[in-house]
Amino acid sequence: MIELTVNNMSCNHCVSMITKAIHQQQSDAQVEVDLATKMVRVQSLLSRDELLQVLDEAGYSATPRSETQ
């Protein structure tokens, strides 16, 4: 599980766009978003760096929180 902080995520539209961007790269990725803490948790075959790039291209700056199995 990869955890990212997305500080410029501010509404449910952001949640939807982030989830959509990740699913466009891997349709069966598990994406959990906590808007209150600005945390995105992803279980995916994509690497942390690939996820950061996907979110950046979608207009969201993310930083890694931690990476656990």
N, C-alpha and C positions, 0 to 999 in steps of 0.2 A: 504494500500500500504506500503510495506516495502522497505526502501532504504538502500543500502549497498555500501560501498566504497571498490573497489577491486584494490589495488595499483599495484599488479603485473600483471594486464591486460594490454597488450601492442599492440595487433593487432587484426585483424578481426578473426583470428583463435581462439584467446582467447574468443572473443564474442560468436562465434559459440559453443565452448566447454562449456561455462558457461550456455548458453541457453539450450543446449542439456542435460546437467546434471540436470538442474531444471525440464525440460520436462520429463525426465526419472522417476522422482518422482511424478509429477503431469502433465499429458499431456496437460491439458487445462489451465495451469498457464499462466498468462500474464507477459511477460518478456520484459522490455525495457532496453537497454544498451546504455550508452553514453560513448564511448571510450575516448573522449577528456577530460571528467571530471572524468573518471574511476568510474562512478556511475551505479549501477544496481538497477532498480526498479522492484519489483515483487508483483503481486496481486495473492495470492495463499492461499490454505487451510493450507499450511505448515507454521509452526511458524518461527519466526526469527531465533531461535536457530537451527531448522531443516535446514533452508536454509544455515546458516553458516556452518553446518556440511557437507551438500551436496557439497558446494563449496570447502571446505577444502579437502574432499575426491577426488575432481576433480583436486586438485593441486593449488587452488587459495585461498589466505588468504584474507578474507573479514572482514570488521568492520561495525557495524551498523551506519547509518547516522541518521535516525529518523524512526518513525513508525506512519503512519497516516491512518485514515479510508477512 
